[in-house]
Amino acid sequence: MRNELLVETRFLPNLHGQAGEALLSAAVSLGCDLLVKGTYTQSRLRQFIFGAATSHILSNTAVPVLMAH
């Protein structure tokens, strides 16, 4: 417990290379009330090749997301 909040950290394997999908799937399966995510900008080419987790999460989330840069 930290500052009266029950917090748990998990490390997720990314078996299919889609980080955004893996994060959302884990959040739903764990019954999370909030997803906290750091964000940063990538070049369009890098996003095209590797995907963009932030964009995927914003487009597909059913859980509130707190983002910080």
N, C-alpha and C positions, 0 to 999 in steps of 0.2 A: 504494500500500500504506500502510495506517495501523495502527499497533500490531500489526503482523504479520498483519493481515487484509486480504484483497483485497476491496475495496468498490467498488461502481459505483452511481452515481445515474442514474436514467432519468426522463424526463418523458413521461407517457402521455397521448395524446389520449383524451378521454372522449366518443366519438361517439354513444353511445346513452343518455347521462345516468345510467348505473348505475355509480357509482364502485367499489363493492365487486366487482362482476362484472368490471370492467376490470382492477382490481388482481390478482384471482385468476387471470384469464386470462393476464396478462402474467407473473406469477410462474411459472405452469406452463410457458408457452412458453419462458421463459428458463432453465428448469431450476433455479430458486432452491431453496436449502436452508432458508431462513428468510425470513419476511416481517416487517419491523419497521414498526409502525404506531402513530401517535399517536391517541389517542381523546379524545373530549369528549362531553358530554351535549347533546342537542337537545330541544326541546319535542316532544311527541307529534304536534302538528299539523305542525311542520316535517319530522319524520321521515316522516309520511304523504305529504306533498307531494313532498319531494325524495328520499326513500329514506334508508336508514340503512346506510352502508357497513360499519360495524363489525358490525352484526347479520348482514348478508349474509355477511361473511367468516367470522364465528364459526360460522354454520350450514352453510357450504359448503366450508370449506377442506380441502385435502389436504396442506398444508404447515404446519409449525410457525409460529406467529405470536407475536411478542413485542410486547406492547402497553404503552404508557406514557401517562399522563395529564398 
